[in-house]
Amino acid sequence: MTAQAICENLETVRKEIFDCAVKHNRDHESVKLVAVSKLKPHDAVMAAYGVGQRDFGENRMPEFVDKHAALPDDIRWHFIGHLQSNKVRHAVACSDLIHAVDSAKLIDRIGRIAGELGKCQPILLEANISGEESKFGSSLSGLEDLVQKALSTENVELCGFMTMAPFNAGHDELVKTFSTLRDFRDAMEVRHGVTLPELSMGMSGDYEEAIECGATYVRIGTAIFGAR
Ligand SMILES: *Cc1c(COP(=O)(O)O)cnc(C)c1O
């Protein structure tokens, strides 16, 4: 994909996010675009960077560490992949936000390593709403314990939740999935007396429904950078 095509795609996606936010009575600035650059070369990231994109998402560790080291310092990096415990150090060192935390063990390890590195690590907890076994993330009942755990772990800042919709879900199922996560978030805010502002949901194929249901981060790869 040429740099020009990436810029055009980015413009299209930005406009669709804007239109969708307006259509659903939301402030368009409350929907942040994470450009998912996994498996794409540095040039592709820089093409998007050149037209103002600063939030990028990656999901594989050697590639993430490499891009983090090589690309501009003012990029905000999002680790969106499944996190293995032996990769936590890299994730904490390189991530502005870790999207897919799904166990107490990971929360502990993130807190300990963030403390060693002198930072407080923003995280999201990953929900598996559909219950598909192929997916990572925790059931909502398991997440209730993880919320408590994350809120009480030093050097961890719980910012909200992330989910992936079932593959090939139709409009109604998407809306049900995403609004279930939003309602869960609302309930956790009340129960714990905290704000959990971020909802990371929506990819190239389903971000309109996610924005309708309150997404604050949409993670979009293919629609910007082309097929992988
Ligand atoms: C790859 C990936 C995306 C982006 O998917 P597209 O369909 O290419 O937009 C979003 N979220 C996660 C967790 C991913 O792994």
The ligand as an ORCA input file, in Angstrom:
! r2SCAN-3c Opt
* xyz 0 1
  C      -5.615     -6.846     14.433
  C      -6.454     -6.307     15.517
  C      -7.318     -5.214     15.290
  C      -7.494     -4.550     13.938
  O      -8.285     -5.350     13.105
  P      -8.756     -4.854     11.660
  O      -9.892     -5.765     11.334
  O      -7.593     -5.036     10.741
  O      -9.179     -3.446     11.765
  C      -8.033     -4.730     16.371
  N      -7.932     -5.271     17.597
  C      -7.124     -6.317     17.847
  C      -7.042     -6.858     19.227
  C      -6.355     -6.863     16.816
  O      -5.562     -7.907     17.084
*
